[in-house]
Amino acid sequence: MTATGKPAWKRNRLTRMIGLLKRFRTLPLPLTYRHNRVILFPREHSLFRALHIALRSAKRFILIEFYMIRADRTGAAFAAELAAAVRRGVRVWMIYDYVGSIETPSFFFEALARQGIELSPFNAPSFRRGLRWFDRRDHRKMAIFDGEIAFLGGFNIGDEYSGLAEESQRFRDMGFSVSGSAVGELVRNFSETWLMEHDQPPPLPPADSDAPHSRRTGRADVVIVSGSPDQRRSYIGYTFLANIASAVEEILIATPYFVPGPRIIRSLLRAARRGVTVRLLLPARSDVPLVRLLGRSYYGALLMRGIEIREMDRKILHGKVMLIDGERAVIGSANLDQRSFHRNYELESIIDDSVFGRQIKRMLLKDFEDSRRIIREDHERRGLIARFLERVINLFGWFL
């Protein structure tokens, strides 16, 4: 303990955080929302079960924003719950990414519109906006119910995310719910995105002064970080950098698409040099094989500094979470890649809560245990063809 009564490692972390904030002082600091209740859903079945309970419990309005919504069993069940909500008088607004959901037949969304659900495809093709605009994606994953509870994470609406797909095609994902004052910030984010595609925001019912979000509901401090290509500096990239720099004891990271760029790599290496245990969980199989191959080009420098890397092969890793010193989680829709930093619309939550942190750690340690460790000597023996492909793909890393 120090004279201030705080453990020395917490004081040292605060010092580094202040130093990093000075370097990024041009960025407006996001608000911290206190006294929120946060619940982790570490497995797909529990997540979608809780999501459907919330769908059936909504009384006033539902806001849906997902990168991908499929017309499979999971999508059909989700659509049926939304239609049932409309029939009992709940207003429903939905944003889906046009490119992310391009494989979903148009009749699926037409049927939703006929049921009374108000739809907004994000970034539908338009020559008026130019080719650069077409590269932007709404990669957020969010469902908000009555402005009281929100579900967030890396999951989309589809069988591979809910656990209904064939075993070899299932994604390892996770999600969480938050209730409390932070939900109001999420409602504002949704309204701003809706406004980008429409002349006015959705006419939401007035807030209920007696609703749970208007009073203390839990112990978690929550920061909502909204990233977009309109920002002069990447708020998402800065979020990862600031939290890596704050670590004193341990950094645990799970991410499906690992194209972090030199600044994140340097930050991880600096953490390892100052004695922080750094462990990465990455995919052995991927729905985007080129990104996986590019990610492996970073392994050598990390392994050389003692950073542990494991690859998950029993499922396709899709969860995105970073845990700092066992108590602060950075979790949401963003990957550790350049697209999430600079070209996608993303939502990350920084959750400071020891109970939630312990739950995240138990989940990650189990996933680490079930994954294969990458040994530096074995990695260095990879063939010339793999090395050549890594170098070639690295030239296009920004665009993946």
C-alpha positions in Angstrom: 0.0 0.0 0.0 1.1 3.6 -0.6 0.5 6.6 1.6 -2.7 7.4 -0.4 -4.1 4.0 0.6 -4.1 2.7 -2.9 -2.0 -0.4 -4.0 1.2 0.7 -5.8 0.2 -1.2 -9.0 -3.0 0.8 -9.3 -1.1 4.1 -8.7 1.4 3.2 -11.4 -1.4 2.3 -13.8 -3.0 5.7 -13.2 0.3 7.5 -13.9 0.6 5.8 -17.3 -3.0 6.5 -18.1 -2.5 10.2 -17.4 0.6 10.3 -19.6 -1.2 8.7 -22.4 -4.2 11.0 -22.1 -1.9 14.0 -22.5 -0.6 12.5 -25.8 -4.2 12.3 -27.0 -5.5 15.4 -25.3 -7.2 16.6 -28.6 -9.7 13.7 -28.2 -12.8 14.5 -26.1 -13.0 12.1 -23.2 -16.1 9.9 -23.1 -18.3 9.9 -20.0 -18.2 7.3 -17.3 -21.6 6.0 -16.3 -21.7 4.6 -12.8 -23.8 2.1 -10.9 -24.8 -0.1 -13.9 -25.7 -3.7 -13.8 -23.7 -5.8 -16.3 -24.3 -9.5 -17.0 -22.0 -11.7 -19.0 -23.4 -14.4 -21.3 -20.3 -16.5 -22.0 -22.0 -19.0 -24.2 -24.2 -18.7 -27.3 -27.3 -20.5 -25.9 -27.5 -18.4 -22.7 -27.1 -15.2 -24.8 -29.8 -15.8 -27.2 -32.2 -17.2 -24.5 -31.8 -13.9 -22.6 -32.2 -11.9 -25.8 -35.5 -13.6 -26.5 -36.8 -13.1 -23.0 -36.0 -9.4 -23.4 -37.9 -9.3 -26.7 -41.0 -10.8 -25.1 -40.8 -8.4 -22.1 -40.5 -5.1 -24.1 -43.4 -2.8 -23.5 -42.6 0.5 -25.3 -39.9 0.3 -27.9 -37.1 -1.9 -29.3 -34.0 -0.6 -31.1 -32.1 -3.2 -33.2 -28.7 -2.5 -34.9 -26.7 -5.4 -36.3 -24.1 -5.8 -39.0 -25.6 -9.1 -40.2 -29.1 -10.5 -39.9 -29.6 -13.9 -41.6 -32.9 -15.5 -42.9 -32.1 -18.8 -41.2 -33.8 -20.5 -38.1 -32.2 -17.9 -35.7 -33.2 -15.0 -37.9 -36.7 -16.3 -38.4 -37.2 -16.8 -34.7 -35.9 -13.3 -34.1 -38.2 -11.8 -36.7 -41.2 -13.6 -35.2 -40.5 -12.1 -31.8 -40.2 -8.6 -33.3 -43.5 -9.1 -35.1 -45.2 -10.3 -31.9 -43.9 -7.2 -30.1 -45.4 -4.9 -32.7 -48.8 -6.6 -32.4 -48.8 -5.9 -28.7 -48.1 -2.2 -29.3 -44.3 -2.0 -29.1 -42.6 0.2 -31.7 -39.6 -1.4 -33.4 -36.8 0.3 -35.3 -34.1 -1.7 -37.0 -30.8 -0.8 -38.6 -28.9 -3.5 -40.6 -25.8 -3.1 -42.7 -26.6 -3.5 -46.4 -23.3 -5.2 -47.3 -23.1 -7.3 -44.1 -26.6 -8.6 -44.8 -26.3 -8.8 -48.6 -26.8 -12.6 -48.6 -30.1 -12.2 -46.8 -33.0 -12.3 -49.3 -34.8 -9.0 -49.7 -38.2 -10.8 -49.0 -37.0 -11.3 -45.4 -36.8 -7.6 -44.8 -39.9 -6.9 -46.8 -41.8 -9.2 -44.6 -40.5 -7.4 -41.5 -41.7 -4.1 -43.0 -45.1 -5.4 -43.7 -45.3 -6.5 -40.0 -44.8 -2.8 -39.0 -41.1 -2.9 -38.2 -39.4 0.3 -39.3 -36.3 -0.6 -41.2 -33.1 1.3 -42.2 -30.5 -0.5 -44.4 -27.2 1.2 -43.6 -25.2 2.4 -46.6 -27.2 1.0 -49.4 -25.4 1.5 -52.8 -25.6 5.1 -54.0 -23.3 6.7 -56.6 -24.1 10.1 -55.1 -22.0 9.1 -52.0 -19.1 7.9 -54.0 -17.0 4.7 -53.9 -15.2 5.7 -50.6 -18.5 5.8 -48.8 -19.4 2.3 -50.0 -16.4 0.9 -48.0 -17.9 2.0 -44.7 -19.7 -0.6 -42.6 -22.1 -0.4 -39.6 -20.4 -3.2 -37.7 -22.2 -2.5 -34.4 -24.2 -5.2 -32.6 -26.8 -3.9 -30.3 -30.4 -4.5 -29.1 -32.1 -2.0 -26.7 -35.4 -2.6 -24.9 -37.4 0.3 -23.5 -34.3 2.3 -22.9 -33.7 0.1 -19.8 -31.6 -2.8 -20.9 -29.2 -3.3 -23.8 -27.5 -6.4 -25.3 -24.0 -5.9 -26.9 -21.1 -7.9 -28.0 -19.6 -9.5 -31.1 -22.5 -11.6 -32.2 -24.8 -11.2 -35.2 -28.3 -12.7 -35.8 -27.6 -16.1 -37.4 -27.4 -19.8 -36.8 -23.6 -19.8 -36.6 -23.8 -17.3 -33.7 -26.6 -19.0 -31.8 -25.2 -22.5 -31.8 -27.7 -23.9 -34.3 -25.3 -24.3 -37.2 -23.4 -27.5 -37.9 -20.6 -28.1 -35.5 -17.8 -27.2 -37.9 -19.5 -23.9 -38.8 -20.3 -22.6 -35.3 -18.7 -19.4 -34.0 -17.3 -19.0 -30.5 -18.9 -15.8 -29.5 -20.1 -14.0 -26.4 -22.3 -11.1 -25.3 -23.4 -9.1 -22.3 -26.3 -7.0 -21.1 -26.1 -3.6 -19.4 -28.9 -1.8 -17.5 -28.5 1.6 -15.9 -27.5 5.1 -16.9 -25.2 3.8 -19.7 -28.2 2.7 -21.8 -29.2 6.3 -22.5 -25.8 6.8 -24.3 -26.6 3.7 -26.4 -30.0 5.1 -27.3 -28.3 8.3 -28.4 -25.8 6.4 -30.5 -28.6 4.5 -32.3 -30.6 7.7 -32.9 -27.5 9.4 -34.5 -27.0 6.4 -36.8 -30.6 6.5 -37.8 -30.3 10.2 -38.5 -27.5 9.5 -41.0 -30.0 7.6 -43.3 -33.2 9.6 -42.5 -34.3 13.2 -42.2 -35.0 12.9 -38.5 -34.3 10.5 -35.6 -36.8 7.9 -34.5 -39.6 9.4 -32.5 -39.0 7.5 -29.3 -41.6 7.5 -26.5 -40.7 9.8 -23.7 -38.5 8.3 -21.0 -40.2 6.7 -18.0 -38.9 8.5 -14.9 -39.5 5.4 -12.8 -37.6 3.1 -15.2 -34.6 1.2 -13.8 -32.1 3.2 -16.0 -33.0 6.3 -14.0 -31.7 4.9 -10.7 -28.8 2.9 -9.4 -29.0 -0.7 -10.6 -25.5 -2.2 -10.0 -21.8 -1.6 -9.3 -20.2 -1.4 -12.7 -18.7 1.7 -14.2 -19.3 1.7 -17.9 -17.7 3.9 -20.7 -19.3 3.7 -24.1 -16.9 4.3 -27.0 -18.4 5.0 -30.4 -16.0 4.7 -33.3 -16.6 5.9 -36.9 -14.6 6.8 -40.0 -15.6 10.5 -39.5 -13.3 10.8 -36.5 -10.0 12.6 -37.0 -8.3 10.0 -34.7 -9.5 6.5 -34.1 -11.4 6.4 -30.8 -11.5 2.6 -31.0 -7.7 2.4 -31.6 -7.1 4.8 -28.7 -9.3 2.8 -26.4 -7.1 -0.3 -27.0 -3.8 1.7 -26.7 -4.9 3.4 -23.5 -5.9 0.3 -21.8 -2.9 -1.7 -22.8 -0.7 1.1 -21.5 -2.5 1.0 -18.2 -1.9 -2.7 -17.5 0.4 -3.6 -14.6 -0.1 -7.3 -14.1 -1.9 -9.0 -17.0 -3.5 -8.5 -20.4 -5.8 -11.2 -21.9 -7.0 -10.6 -25.4 -9.4 -12.7 -27.6 -10.0 -11.4 -31.2 -10.9 -13.1 -34.4 -9.3 -10.7 -36.9 -5.8 -9.6 -35.8 -4.3 -6.9 -38.0 -3.4 -4.5 -35.2 -0.8 -2.3 -37.0 2.6 -1.1 -35.5 1.2 1.1 -32.7 -0.7 -1.7 -31.0 2.2 -4.2 -31.5 4.6 -1.7 -29.9 2.2 -1.2 -27.0 2.0 -4.9 -26.4 5.8 -5.3 -26.6 6.3 -2.4 -24.1 3.8 -4.1 -21.7 5.7 -7.3 -21.9 9.0 -5.5 -21.3 7.7 -4.0 -18.1 6.8 -7.4 -16.8 3.1 -7.6 -17.8 1.8 -11.1 -18.7 0.4 -10.8 -22.2 -1.7 -13.6 -23.6 -3.5 -13.7 -27.0 -6.3 -16.0 -28.2 -6.6 -16.0 -32.0 -8.4 -18.3 -34.5 -6.9 -21.4 -36.1 -9.8 -21.3 -38.5 -11.4 -18.2 -39.9 -14.2 -17.1 -42.1 -11.7 -14.7 -43.6 -8.6 -16.9 -44.2 -6.5 -14.0 -45.7 -6.8 -12.1 -42.4 -5.8 -15.1 -40.4 -2.7 -15.5 -42.6 -1.9 -11.8 -42.3 -2.3 -12.0 -38.5 0.3 -14.8 -38.3 2.9 -12.4 -39.8 3.0 -10.6 -36.4 3.6 -13.8 -34.4 7.4 -13.8 -34.6 8.0 -10.4 -32.9 5.4 -11.1 -30.2 6.7 -14.6 -29.4 10.3 -13.3 -29.2 9.3 -11.1 -26.3 7.6 -13.9 -24.4 4.0 -13.1 -25.4 1.8 -16.2 -25.3 -0.3 -16.9 -28.4 -2.9 -19.6 -28.6 -5.1 -20.6 -31.5 -8.7 -21.9 -31.1 -9.6 -24.6 -33.6 -12.6 -26.4 -32.0 -14.8 -23.5 -33.1 -14.4 -20.3 -35.2 -13.4 -17.6 -32.8 -15.6 -14.5 -33.1 -15.7 -13.0 -29.6 -13.8 -9.8 -29.1 -12.7 -8.9 -25.5 -9.6 -7.6 -23.7 -9.2 -7.9 -20.0 -6.8 -5.7 -18.1 -5.4 -6.8 -14.7 -8.5 -9.0 -14.2 -10.9 -6.1 -13.5 -11.3 -3.9 -16.6 -12.9 -5.3 -19.7 -12.9 -3.8 -23.2 -15.7 -5.6 -25.0 -17.9 -4.9 -28.0 -18.0 -5.1 -31.8 -14.5 -4.0 -32.7 -11.7 -6.3 -33.8 -8.0 -5.6 -33.4 -7.7 -4.6 -37.0 -7.5 -1.5 -39.2 -11.0 -1.8 -40.5 -12.4 -1.5 -37.0 -10.1 1.3 -36.2 -10.7 3.5 -39.2 -13.5 2.4 -41.6 -16.3 0.8 -39.5 -18.9 2.2 -37.2 -18.2 0.3 -34.0 -19.3 0.2 -30.4 -17.0 -0.7 -27.5 -17.7 -0.8 -23.8 -15.1 -0.3 -21.1 -16.4 -2.1 -18.0 -14.7 -1.6 -14.7 -16.2 -4.1 -12.3 -14.3 -6.8 -10.3 -17.2 -9.3 -10.5 -17.6 -8.9 -14.2 -13.8 -9.1 -14.6 -13.6 -12.4 -12.8 -16.4 -13.8 -15.0 -14.5 -12.7 -18.1 -11.3 -14.2 -16.8 -12.9 -17.6 -16.1 -14.3 -17.7 -19.5 -11.1 -16.7 -21.2 -8.9 -19.1 -19.2 -11.2 -22.0 -20.2 -10.9 -20.9 -23.9 -7.1 -20.6 -23.5 -6.9 -24.1 -22.0 -8.9 -25.6 -24.8 -6.7 -24.0 -27.5 -3.3 -24.9 -29.0 -0.3 -22.9 -27.9 2.0 -21.5 -30.7 5.6 -22.4 -30.1 8.2 -19.9 -31.5 10.4 -22.6 -32.9 7.5 -24.3 -34.7 6.3 -20.9 -36.0 9.8 -20.1 -37.4 9.8 -23.4 -39.3 6.8 -22.5 -41.4 7.4 -22.8 -45.1 8.7 -20.3 -47.6 5.3 -20.2 -49.4 3.6 -19.1 -46.1 6.2 -16.4 -45.5 5.8 -15.2 -49.1 2.0 -15.0 -48.9 2.2 -13.2 -45.6 4.4 -10.5 -47.2 2.2 -10.1 -50.2 -1.0 -9.9 -48.2 0.6 -7.4 -45.8 0.7 -5.0 -48.7 -3.1 -5.0 -48.6 -3.6 -5.2 -44.9 -5.3 -1.8 -44.7 -8.1 -2.9 -47.0 -9.0 -6.3 -45.3 
